[in-house]
Amino acid sequence: MQSVFSHIATFQYFHEYHAMKSADIFQLKIPKETQKILSNLNLIIKPFESGFHLLSGNSSLLPNELKPLRFHFQVKDPLFWNYTELEGFYPQKNLIFHSNLFPTEENETETKGKLIDQNALFNIYKGMKFPFELITSQNPIVLDELGNSIEVDPNGSLGEEIEEEGSFTLPSNTEVKKIYFFPDQLFVLPGMVFSLHIAKLLEDILSNYPISYQVNFKARATKWRYILADQDLNKKPSLGIKDLRTNSYTFTEKQIEINGPGTVRCFESDQEIILKNSATVDFQLVENSKLEEGEKIVISHLPTATPEYLHHEDSSPNHIYSHIFI
């Protein structure tokens, strides 16, 4: 059995919500076609908490491979979409797609990686036939993952059975520009797919070795509401929120309507605050006394917002609120 393998590439993801650099959010799944290619090329995968390493046992086999390696990532954390800033994503309808063919952006470096945004979202389609209903122009063009143009004639030349999954771009469709097509009916659809093209990998290795592919997720920011559920607190007329750490966040006292209790008293942040799994802010509930001693501390350290409790309001569609009952 061969025991010496060379590390040639790493794929890793990071999330702003998690305090630690690595986060165990996804579960790596390798499709059968990719497993076959890995075996033929004498490549092995070494998964770790937030990605995987690619190791080669015989680099001379690599230049002959034309098919990409595809890696599926299934979401493990059920709250991932709550604390992730990625509007427009719908599980089972969209997935996040990244490829080593994508050009490096101006703000992207080896250490920073690519920021995942709406441009990384691809609509999911399944079945043995290409979805022709999405092609709207009279001279339809479909672009494959390599950017090659595929002409579609009225008889449906692209309607042949598609054996392998992949991404396609539809320039003629103003609403559905990018799709990811699965010919097989997967039991569990991935939330993210990474496509690794060997030819591009070998090209990049000439200037840097090993290659690092990194994607970054941005945490959601919400307006925080401290809702007074304690009747004793409601009796105190002159309350306020004090920012102990940065002195940059301010709160305004309001009356809001919530299901059940009805009208309640709360303190709402004037700015949106980023959700984090460990506190980066420290707020205090204080009472402004008219006596000479000044502020009186009522609650020395208020709880921070969590992704479990997000609130949407039709009257404020541009904001998402975090409700924190005290």
C-alpha positions as CSV (number, residue, x, y, z in Angstrom):
1,M,0.0,0.0,0.0
2,Q,1.3,3.4,-0.9
3,S,2.2,5.5,2.1
4,V,3.5,8.8,0.7
5,F,1.1,11.4,-0.6
6,S,1.7,15.0,-1.4
7,H,-0.6,17.8,-0.2
8,I,-1.7,19.7,-3.3
9,A,-4.8,21.7,-2.3
10,T,-7.1,22.7,0.5
11,F,-10.7,23.8,0.5
12,Q,-11.9,25.6,3.7
13,Y,-14.9,27.7,4.8
14,F,-15.1,30.4,7.5
15,H,-18.1,32.1,9.1
16,E,-18.2,35.5,10.7
17,Y,-20.8,34.3,13.3
18,H,-18.3,31.8,14.9
19,A,-15.6,33.3,17.1
20,M,-13.2,30.5,16.3
21,K,-11.6,30.6,12.8
22,S,-13.0,27.1,12.0
23,A,-16.6,26.1,12.3
24,D,-18.2,22.6,11.9
25,I,-21.2,23.7,9.9
26,F,-21.3,21.3,6.9
27,Q,-20.9,17.6,6.4
28,L,-18.8,16.6,3.4
29,K,-20.4,14.2,1.0
30,I,-18.5,12.9,-2.1
31,P,-20.6,11.8,-5.1
32,K,-20.0,8.4,-6.7
33,E,-18.5,9.9,-9.9
34,T,-16.0,12.0,-7.9
35,Q,-15.1,8.9,-5.8
36,K,-14.3,7.1,-9.1
37,I,-12.1,9.9,-10.3
38,L,-10.3,10.2,-7.0
39,S,-9.5,6.4,-7.2
40,N,-8.4,6.6,-10.8
41,L,-6.1,9.5,-10.2
42,N,-4.7,8.1,-6.9
43,L,-6.0,11.1,-4.9
44,I,-7.2,10.9,-1.3
45,I,-9.3,13.3,0.7
46,K,-8.5,14.2,4.3
47,P,-11.5,16.0,5.8
48,F,-11.2,18.3,8.8
49,E,-13.7,20.4,10.8
50,S,-14.2,23.2,8.2
51,G,-13.1,21.6,4.9
52,F,-10.7,19.1,3.4
53,H,-7.2,18.6,2.1
54,L,-6.5,17.0,-1.3
55,L,-3.5,14.6,-1.4
56,S,-1.9,13.1,-4.5
57,G,-0.1,9.8,-4.8
58,N,1.0,10.2,-8.4
59,S,0.9,13.7,-9.9
60,S,1.7,12.4,-13.4
61,L,-1.9,11.1,-13.6
62,L,-3.5,14.5,-13.2
63,P,-3.0,16.2,-16.6
64,N,-5.1,13.6,-18.3
65,E,-8.3,14.3,-16.3
66,L,-10.9,16.5,-18.0
67,K,-13.9,15.9,-15.6
68,P,-14.1,18.1,-12.5
69,L,-14.2,16.8,-8.9
70,R,-17.4,17.8,-7.2
71,F,-17.8,18.0,-3.5
72,H,-21.2,18.2,-1.8
73,F,-21.6,19.9,1.6
74,Q,-24.8,19.3,3.5
75,V,-25.8,21.8,6.2
76,K,-25.5,20.3,9.7
77,D,-26.5,23.3,11.8
78,P,-30.3,23.9,11.5
79,L,-29.8,27.6,12.5
80,F,-27.2,28.2,9.8
81,W,-29.6,30.2,7.6
82,N,-30.8,32.2,10.6
83,Y,-27.4,33.7,11.4
84,T,-26.1,33.8,7.8
85,E,-26.4,37.0,5.7
86,L,-27.6,35.4,2.4
87,E,-30.9,36.8,1.3
88,G,-32.8,35.0,-1.4
89,F,-31.7,31.5,-0.4
90,Y,-34.4,28.9,0.0
91,P,-33.3,25.3,1.1
92,Q,-34.1,22.6,-1.5
93,K,-34.5,25.4,-4.1
94,N,-31.0,27.0,-4.1
95,L,-27.5,25.9,-3.4
96,I,-24.2,27.8,-2.9
97,F,-21.9,27.0,-5.8
98,H,-18.1,27.7,-5.9
99,S,-15.6,26.6,-8.5
100,N,-11.8,27.0,-8.8
101,L,-12.6,28.4,-12.4
102,F,-14.1,31.5,-10.9
103,P,-11.7,34.5,-11.5
104,T,-10.1,36.0,-8.4
105,E,-11.9,39.2,-7.4
106,E,-10.1,42.5,-6.6
107,N,-10.9,42.2,-2.8
108,E,-10.0,38.5,-2.7
109,T,-6.6,37.3,-1.5
110,E,-5.2,33.9,-0.5
111,T,-5.8,34.7,3.1
112,K,-9.2,36.4,2.8
113,G,-10.8,34.1,0.2
114,K,-14.1,34.7,-1.5
115,L,-17.1,36.2,0.2
116,I,-20.3,34.2,-0.4
117,D,-23.1,36.4,-1.5
118,Q,-26.2,36.3,-3.8
119,N,-23.9,35.8,-6.8
120,A,-23.0,32.4,-5.5
121,L,-26.6,31.2,-5.4
122,F,-27.7,28.7,-8.1
123,N,-31.3,27.4,-8.7
124,I,-31.6,23.7,-8.3
125,Y,-33.2,21.6,-11.1
126,K,-33.4,17.8,-11.1
127,G,-34.3,15.1,-13.7
128,M,-32.9,13.5,-16.8
129,K,-33.9,16.3,-19.2
130,F,-32.6,19.9,-19.3
131,P,-35.3,22.4,-18.2
132,F,-36.1,23.9,-21.6
133,E,-38.9,26.1,-20.1
134,L,-36.1,28.3,-18.7
135,I,-34.8,29.2,-22.1
136,T,-36.7,32.2,-23.5
137,S,-34.9,33.7,-26.5
138,Q,-35.5,32.6,-30.1
139,N,-31.8,31.8,-30.5
140,P,-31.2,30.3,-27.1
141,I,-27.6,29.9,-25.8
142,V,-26.7,27.9,-22.7
143,L,-23.2,28.2,-21.2
144,D,-21.7,25.2,-19.5
145,E,-19.3,25.4,-16.5
146,L,-16.3,26.0,-18.7
147,G,-18.0,28.9,-20.4
148,N,-18.6,27.0,-23.6
149,S,-21.7,27.9,-25.6
150,I,-24.2,25.2,-26.2
151,E,-26.7,26.0,-28.9
152,V,-30.2,24.6,-28.3
153,D,-32.2,23.9,-31.4
154,P,-36.0,23.6,-31.6
155,N,-35.8,19.8,-31.5
156,G,-34.1,20.0,-28.2
157,S,-30.6,18.8,-28.9
158,L,-29.7,19.4,-25.3
159,G,-32.7,17.3,-24.3
160,E,-30.6,14.2,-24.4
161,E,-30.2,12.4,-21.1
162,I,-27.6,14.3,-19.0
163,E,-25.4,11.8,-17.1
164,E,-23.5,14.1,-14.8
165,E,-24.4,17.0,-12.6
166,G,-23.1,20.5,-13.3
167,S,-23.7,24.2,-13.4
168,F,-25.1,26.1,-16.4
169,T,-25.7,29.8,-17.2
170,L,-28.7,31.0,-19.2
171,P,-27.9,34.5,-20.6
172,S,-31.4,34.7,-22.2
173,N,-33.3,34.4,-19.0
174,T,-33.6,37.7,-17.0
175,E,-35.0,35.9,-13.9
176,V,-33.1,32.6,-13.7
177,K,-29.5,33.2,-14.8
178,K,-27.7,30.3,-13.1
179,I,-28.8,26.8,-12.4
180,Y,-27.3,23.6,-11.0
181,F,-28.6,20.5,-12.6
182,F,-28.8,17.0,-10.9
183,P,-29.6,14.1,-13.3
184,D,-30.1,11.9,-10.2
185,Q,-32.9,12.3,-7.6
186,L,-30.8,12.9,-4.5
187,F,-32.3,12.0,-1.2
188,V,-30.7,14.9,0.5
189,L,-29.7,18.0,-1.5
190,P,-26.5,19.7,-0.7
191,G,-26.4,23.3,0.6
192,M,-23.1,24.0,-1.1
193,V,-21.1,22.4,-4.0
194,F,-17.4,23.0,-4.7
195,S,-16.2,22.1,-8.2
196,L,-12.5,21.5,-8.6
197,H,-11.2,21.4,-12.2
198,I,-7.8,19.5,-12.4
199,A,-6.4,21.5,-15.3
200,K,-6.9,24.8,-13.5
201,L,-5.5,23.3,-10.3
202,L,-2.3,22.3,-12.1
203,E,-2.1,25.8,-13.7
204,D,-2.4,27.4,-10.2
205,I,0.1,25.0,-8.7
206,L,2.9,26.4,-11.0
207,S,2.8,29.7,-9.1
208,N,1.8,28.6,-5.6
209,Y,2.0,25.2,-3.9
210,P,-0.2,23.9,-2.3
211,I,-3.3,25.7,-3.4
212,S,-5.8,27.1,-0.9
213,Y,-9.4,27.7,-1.8
214,Q,-11.3,29.6,0.9
215,V,-14.9,30.9,1.1
216,N,-16.3,33.2,3.8
217,F,-19.8,33.6,5.1
218,K,-21.1,36.9,6.5
219,A,-23.1,36.9,9.7
220,R,-26.6,38.4,9.7
221,A,-27.1,41.8,11.5
222,T,-30.4,42.5,13.3
223,K,-32.0,45.2,15.4
224,W,-32.0,44.0,19.0
225,R,-35.1,44.5,21.1
226,Y,-34.9,44.1,24.9
227,I,-38.5,43.4,25.9
228,L,-39.5,44.0,29.5
229,A,-41.3,40.9,30.5
230,D,-40.7,41.4,34.3
231,Q,-43.5,43.4,35.9
232,D,-41.1,44.9,38.4
233,L,-39.0,46.3,35.6
234,N,-42.1,47.8,34.0
235,K,-42.7,49.8,37.1
236,K,-39.4,51.6,36.8
237,P,-40.0,54.8,34.7
238,S,-36.5,55.9,33.8
239,L,-34.7,52.9,32.3
240,G,-32.0,52.8,29.6
241,I,-29.4,50.6,27.9
242,K,-25.8,51.4,28.4
243,D,-23.0,50.1,26.1
244,L,-20.2,49.0,28.3
245,R,-17.7,47.9,25.7
246,T,-17.7,50.3,22.8
247,N,-20.1,53.1,23.8
248,S,-21.2,53.1,20.1
249,Y,-24.6,51.4,20.3
250,T,-27.7,53.3,21.4
251,F,-31.2,52.2,22.2
252,T,-34.6,53.9,22.0
253,E,-37.5,53.0,24.2
254,K,-40.6,51.9,22.3
255,Q,-44.0,50.3,22.6
256,I,-44.5,47.3,20.3
257,E,-47.2,44.8,19.6
258,I,-46.4,41.1,19.9
259,N,-48.6,38.0,19.8
260,G,-50.0,37.1,23.2
261,P,-49.1,39.9,25.6
262,G,-50.2,42.6,23.2
263,T,-48.5,46.0,23.7
264,V,-45.2,45.7,25.5
265,R,-42.4,48.1,26.5
266,C,-39.0,47.5,24.9
267,F,-35.6,49.1,24.1
268,E,-34.7,48.8,20.4
269,S,-31.2,49.3,19.1
270,D,-30.9,52.3,16.7
271,Q,-28.3,50.3,14.6
272,E,-28.2,46.7,13.5
273,I,-25.9,44.5,15.5
274,I,-24.1,41.5,14.0
275,L,-25.0,38.1,15.5
276,K,-22.1,36.2,17.1
277,N,-21.9,32.9,18.9
278,S,-19.8,34.6,21.6
279,A,-20.5,38.0,22.9
280,T,-18.7,41.0,21.3
281,V,-21.0,43.5,23.0
282,D,-21.8,44.1,26.6
283,F,-25.0,45.9,27.5
284,Q,-26.3,47.0,30.9
285,L,-29.8,48.0,32.0
286,V,-29.6,51.1,34.1
287,E,-32.1,53.4,35.9
288,N,-31.5,57.1,35.6
289,S,-32.0,58.3,39.2
290,K,-33.0,61.9,39.9
291,L,-30.9,61.8,43.0
292,E,-27.2,62.8,43.1
293,E,-25.9,59.3,42.8
294,G,-26.8,59.2,39.1
295,E,-27.3,55.9,37.2
296,K,-28.4,52.8,39.1
297,I,-27.5,49.4,37.7
298,V,-30.6,47.3,37.3
299,I,-29.1,44.4,35.3
300,S,-25.3,44.4,35.1
301,H,-25.0,42.2,32.0
302,L,-27.9,41.8,29.6
303,P,-28.2,38.6,27.5
304,T,-27.2,38.8,23.9
305,A,-29.3,38.0,20.8
306,T,-29.4,34.4,19.5
307,P,-30.3,33.2,16.0
308,E,-33.3,31.1,17.5
309,Y,-35.5,34.2,17.9
310,L,-35.8,36.3,14.7
311,H,-38.8,38.5,14.1
312,H,-40.0,39.9,10.7
313,E,-42.5,42.8,10.4
314,D,-44.4,43.7,7.3
315,S,-44.2,47.4,8.3
316,S,-40.4,47.2,8.3
317,P,-39.4,44.7,5.5
318,N,-35.8,46.0,5.4
319,H,-35.1,45.0,9.0
320,I,-35.0,41.8,11.0
321,Y,-35.4,42.0,14.7
322,S,-33.9,39.9,17.5
323,H,-36.3,39.6,20.5
324,I,-34.7,39.3,23.9
325,F,-37.0,39.0,26.9
326,I,-35.8,40.3,30.3
